[in-house]
Amino acid sequence: MSLFNVYPLFDITPEKATGVFVYDENGTEYLDLYGGHAVISIGHSHPKYVKNISDQVSKIGFYSNSIQNPLQVKLVAQLVQQSNCKDYQLFLCNSGAESNENALKLASFHTQKKKVISFKNSFHGRTSAAVAATDNAKIVAPINAQQEVAFFDLSDLESVEIALQKGDVCAVIIECIQGVGGLDESNTEFYKGLETLCNTYNALLIADEVQSGFGRTGDFFAFQKHGIEPDIISIAKGMGNGFPIGGILIHPKIKASYGLLGTTFGGNHLACVASLTVLEVLKEENLLENARILSEYFIEKAAEISEIKKIKGRGLMLGIEFSFPISELRKNLIFKHHIFTGSAMNPNLLRILPPLTIKKQHVDQFFEALKKELS
């Protein structure tokens, strides 16, 4: 038996990690500016994270959602307090794809409609409706293509309204900052326009915060910069700092009923403790503020390099755009300078998604390596 070969792998085998560093089997230290797809929020092996999960697993790690789990109630309370999303309800699952899948399903239940509006260069996951709402034909199988999804250019409110006027759209799903697509973001007028159109035509507005949530942009959620109130907010990645957890925050106008949604592993004891610890550390270590400060510093350093065409994104969800493909540059950063970065659908864009605990000396280390490669 062998592994199903679907991942192109770098020849690196991490064995341990701490803070913003990963170490391979030879003890080589790598600066992690990618966080395993923006998953590592409070740093690798944070001592409080390790202790809390260890303590919890020594008590009970899992039981089904047919019993009381006070940790879920505690997580709701902390999440509402820190995100300021008052009166929202929480449904817990296991991943970003599941979060968006449940968001779309709930929107369809609520509106009794089935068509979805998404946007070009979007990425919402690899499961049924979530992958159909993802703008990448290569990963959409025929069974997924049965879903009715219309894709529009970011900022094209006119086309969105024409589609909504037909009365068959259950949801408009959007990343306020596109992740895999390449860190594109529209303006406040567009996001507020989407909110108004969804309210007018009885469609739900889903904010996909799977990658951008939990402080990565310097705000708790990326949509908060624009002053909108989504009907559903999908969350995952940095929510658990590496422990599989996801969820949706649901506006109070959407009513629950027994059996409407369900999950076996979602919201288990270990997952809740992982996310509660993330929230605790975000607050104690003031990591949202750190994301804003380090973002400004990063942009200042980038301004010193003439080869950089543009910096995209916000906080510590950043993209460095060049006028050439970055694949060779990314490999050199990994193998010559021992720095992890990410790629995007835009072949000229280098993605930067570090732990929110990153410091200025780590940014300096990156730019010193970048200057050497570009010289």
C-alpha positions in Angstrom: 0.0 0.0 0.0 1.2 3.5 -0.7 0.0 7.1 -0.2 -2.3 8.5 -2.8 0.0 10.8 -4.6 -1.8 14.2 -4.8 0.7 16.5 -3.2 3.9 17.8 -4.8 6.2 17.6 -1.8 9.4 19.6 -0.9 12.1 17.3 0.3 11.9 18.5 4.0 10.8 16.5 6.9 9.8 18.6 10.0 10.3 16.8 13.3 9.6 19.6 15.8 8.6 23.3 15.8 8.6 26.1 18.3 7.4 29.7 18.0 8.1 30.8 14.4 10.6 28.1 13.7 10.4 24.5 12.3 13.2 22.0 12.6 13.8 19.0 10.2 15.3 15.6 11.0 18.8 17.0 10.7 18.2 19.8 13.1 18.1 22.5 10.4 16.1 25.5 11.5 13.5 27.0 9.1 11.8 30.4 9.6 8.1 29.7 9.1 6.5 32.6 7.2 3.6 30.4 5.9 2.2 28.8 9.1 1.1 25.7 7.3 -1.5 27.6 5.1 -2.2 30.3 7.8 -3.0 27.7 10.4 -0.4 28.5 13.1 -1.7 31.6 14.8 -0.1 31.7 18.3 3.1 30.0 17.3 4.2 26.4 17.1 4.2 24.5 20.4 3.1 27.4 22.5 3.6 26.3 26.1 0.0 27.2 27.2 -1.4 25.4 24.2 0.7 22.2 24.9 -0.3 22.3 28.6 -4.0 22.8 28.1 -4.4 20.1 25.4 -2.3 17.7 27.5 -4.4 18.4 30.6 -7.6 17.9 28.6 -6.7 14.7 26.9 -5.8 13.2 30.3 -9.5 13.8 31.3 -11.6 13.3 28.2 -10.7 13.9 24.6 -13.9 13.1 22.8 -17.5 12.3 23.1 -20.4 12.9 20.8 -22.7 15.9 20.5 -25.5 13.9 22.2 -24.2 15.0 25.6 -23.5 18.3 27.4 -20.1 19.8 26.6 -19.6 23.0 28.7 -16.4 23.7 26.7 -18.5 24.6 23.7 -20.5 27.1 25.7 -17.3 28.6 27.1 -15.9 28.8 23.5 -19.1 30.7 22.3 -18.8 33.2 25.1 -15.1 33.9 24.5 -15.5 34.1 20.8 -18.4 36.6 21.0 -16.4 38.7 23.5 -13.3 38.9 21.4 -14.8 39.1 18.0 -17.6 41.5 19.1 -20.1 39.4 17.0 -22.9 39.8 19.5 -25.9 37.5 19.4 -24.4 35.2 16.7 -24.8 31.4 17.2 -22.0 28.9 16.8 -22.0 25.6 15.0 -18.7 23.7 15.2 -17.2 21.3 12.7 -13.7 20.2 11.7 -12.3 22.3 8.8 -12.7 25.3 6.5 -14.3 23.3 3.8 -16.9 21.9 6.2 -17.5 25.4 7.5 -18.4 26.7 4.0 -20.3 23.5 3.2 -22.5 24.0 6.3 -22.8 27.7 5.6 -24.1 27.1 2.1 -26.4 24.3 3.2 -27.9 26.5 5.9 -28.4 29.4 3.5 -30.3 27.0 1.2 -32.4 25.7 4.1 -33.2 29.2 5.3 -34.1 30.7 1.9 -35.4 27.5 0.2 -33.3 28.5 -2.8 -30.3 26.7 -4.3 -28.2 29.0 -6.6 -24.9 30.5 -5.2 -23.0 33.6 -6.2 -19.2 33.5 -5.8 -16.3 35.5 -7.2 -13.4 35.0 -9.6 -10.2 33.7 -8.0 -12.2 32.5 -5.0 -11.2 29.5 -2.9 -13.8 28.0 -0.4 -12.7 24.4 0.0 -12.7 21.0 -1.7 -16.0 19.5 -0.7 -19.3 19.4 -2.7 -20.8 22.9 -2.7 -17.7 24.6 -1.3 -15.6 23.4 -4.3 -18.3 24.3 -6.7 -18.1 27.9 -5.3 -14.3 27.8 -5.8 -13.0 29.4 -9.0 -10.7 26.5 -10.1 -12.1 24.1 -12.7 -9.2 21.7 -12.1 -10.5 20.7 -8.7 -14.3 20.6 -9.5 -15.4 17.1 -10.4 -18.5 16.4 -12.5 -20.5 15.5 -9.4 -19.6 18.9 -7.9 -20.4 20.8 -11.1 -24.1 20.0 -10.6 -24.2 22.8 -8.1 -25.5 26.1 -9.6 -22.8 28.7 -9.0 -22.3 32.0 -10.9 -18.9 33.7 -10.7 -18.5 37.5 -11.1 -15.5 39.9 -11.0 -14.7 41.3 -7.6 -16.4 44.7 -7.3 -19.0 44.0 -10.0 -22.2 44.9 -8.1 -24.2 45.4 -11.2 -23.9 41.8 -12.4 -24.5 40.5 -8.9 -27.8 42.5 -8.7 -28.9 41.2 -12.1 -28.4 37.7 -11.0 -30.1 38.2 -7.6 -33.2 39.7 -9.4 -34.0 36.3 -10.7 -35.0 35.2 -7.2 -33.2 31.9 -7.1 -30.0 32.7 -5.2 -29.6 31.4 -1.7 -26.2 32.9 -0.9 -23.4 35.2 -1.9 -20.1 33.9 -0.5 -17.0 36.0 -0.5 -13.5 36.2 1.0 -13.1 39.9 2.0 -9.4 39.3 1.3 -8.9 36.4 -1.2 -6.4 33.9 0.0 -5.3 31.3 -2.5 -6.6 33.7 -5.3 -3.8 36.2 -4.5 -4.7 38.7 -1.7 -7.1 40.8 -3.7 -9.6 43.0 -1.8 -12.3 45.3 -3.0 -13.5 48.5 -1.3 -16.0 49.2 1.4 -18.6 50.5 -1.1 -18.6 47.1 -2.7 -19.0 45.0 0.5 -21.7 47.3 1.8 -23.4 47.0 -1.6 -23.3 43.2 -1.4 -24.9 43.4 2.1 -27.7 45.7 0.8 -28.4 43.5 -2.2 -28.6 40.3 -0.1 -31.0 41.9 2.2 -33.1 43.2 -0.7 -33.3 39.9 -2.6 -33.5 37.5 0.3 -30.1 35.9 -0.1 -27.6 35.3 2.7 -24.2 37.0 2.8 -21.5 34.5 3.8 -18.2 36.0 4.8 -15.5 33.3 4.4 -13.0 34.1 7.2 -11.4 30.7 7.2 -7.9 32.1 6.4 -8.4 35.7 7.4 -10.1 35.3 10.7 -8.8 35.1 14.3 -6.7 38.3 14.1 -4.7 37.6 11.0 -5.5 40.9 9.3 -5.1 43.0 12.5 -8.9 43.0 13.0 -10.5 39.9 14.5 -12.3 39.4 11.1 -11.4 40.9 7.8 -14.9 42.0 7.0 -15.0 44.3 10.1 -12.9 46.9 8.4 -15.9 47.5 6.1 -18.6 47.8 8.8 -20.8 45.0 7.4 -22.8 42.4 9.3 -22.7 39.0 7.4 -25.5 36.5 7.9 -23.0 33.6 8.3 -19.2 33.8 9.0 -17.1 30.7 8.3 -14.0 30.1 10.4 -11.2 27.5 10.8 -7.4 27.5 10.2 -6.0 29.8 12.9 -8.9 29.0 15.1 -7.1 25.9 16.4 -3.4 26.6 15.9 -3.1 23.2 14.1 -5.8 21.2 15.8 -8.6 20.4 13.3 -11.5 22.7 14.1 -13.9 24.8 12.1 -17.3 26.5 12.5 -19.8 29.0 11.4 -21.1 32.0 13.2 -24.8 32.3 12.4 -26.9 35.5 12.6 -29.8 35.4 15.1 -32.4 35.8 12.3 -31.6 32.2 11.2 -33.4 29.7 13.5 -32.1 26.4 14.6 -34.0 23.1 14.7 -33.0 19.6 15.7 -31.2 17.7 13.0 -30.7 20.8 10.7 -26.9 20.4 10.9 -24.8 17.7 12.4 -21.3 16.4 13.0 -19.5 13.5 14.8 -16.2 15.1 15.6 -17.0 18.8 15.5 -16.8 20.7 18.8 -15.1 17.8 20.6 -13.3 18.5 23.9 -9.8 18.8 22.6 -10.9 21.0 19.7 -12.6 23.4 22.1 -9.6 23.6 24.4 -7.4 24.3 21.4 -9.5 27.2 20.3 -10.1 28.5 23.8 -6.3 28.6 24.2 -5.9 30.4 20.9 -8.3 33.1 22.1 -6.6 33.3 25.5 -3.2 33.8 24.0 -4.4 36.3 21.3 -5.7 38.5 24.1 -2.9 38.0 26.6 -0.1 38.6 24.1 -2.0 41.4 22.2 -1.4 39.6 18.9 -3.9 41.5 16.9 -1.9 44.7 17.7 1.3 42.8 16.9 -0.2 41.8 13.5 -0.8 45.5 12.7 2.6 46.7 13.9 4.5 44.0 12.1 2.5 44.6 8.9 3.5 48.2 8.9 7.1 47.2 9.5 7.0 44.6 6.7 5.6 47.1 4.2 8.3 49.6 5.2 11.0 47.0 4.5 9.4 46.0 1.2 9.5 49.6 0.0 13.4 49.3 0.0 13.3 46.7 -2.8 12.7 48.0 -6.3 11.8 44.6 -7.7 8.7 44.4 -5.6 5.7 45.6 -7.8 3.1 45.7 -5.0 2.3 44.6 -1.5 -1.3 43.2 -1.2 -3.4 42.2 1.8 -3.6 43.4 5.4 -2.0 42.5 8.8 -0.1 39.3 8.5 -2.1 38.1 5.5 0.2 39.6 2.9 1.2 39.0 -0.7 4.4 40.3 -2.4 3.8 40.7 -6.1 6.7 40.7 -8.6 6.8 41.1 -12.4 8.0 37.5 -12.8 7.0 34.0 -11.6 8.1 33.4 -8.1 8.4 29.5 -8.2 12.2 29.5 -8.4 12.5 32.3 -5.8 10.3 30.4 -3.4 12.5 27.3 -3.8 15.6 29.2 -3.2 14.2 30.8 0.0 13.4 27.3 1.3 16.5 25.4 0.4 19.2 28.2 0.4 17.9 30.4 3.2 15.6 28.0 5.1 12.5 30.2 5.0 9.0 28.9 4.3 6.7 31.1 2.2 3.6 30.4 0.1 2.4 30.6 -3.5 -1.0 31.6 -5.0 -3.1 31.3 -8.2 -1.3 34.5 -9.2 2.1 33.0 -10.4 3.9 36.2 -9.6 2.8 36.4 -5.9 4.6 35.2 -2.8 2.3 34.7 0.1 3.3 35.6 3.7 1.2 34.0 6.5 3.4 33.7 9.6 2.4 33.0 13.2 1.0 36.2 14.7 3.9 36.0 17.3 6.4 37.0 14.6 8.9 39.8 15.6 10.9 42.4 13.6 14.1 40.4 13.6 12.3 37.7 11.7 11.0 40.2 9.1 14.6 41.4 8.8 15.9 37.9 8.3 13.4 37.4 5.4 14.3 40.6 3.7 18.0 40.0 4.0 17.5 36.7 2.2 15.2 38.2 -0.4 17.7 40.9 -1.2 20.4 38.3 -1.7 18.2 36.4 -4.1 17.2 39.5 -6.1 20.7 40.9 -6.4 
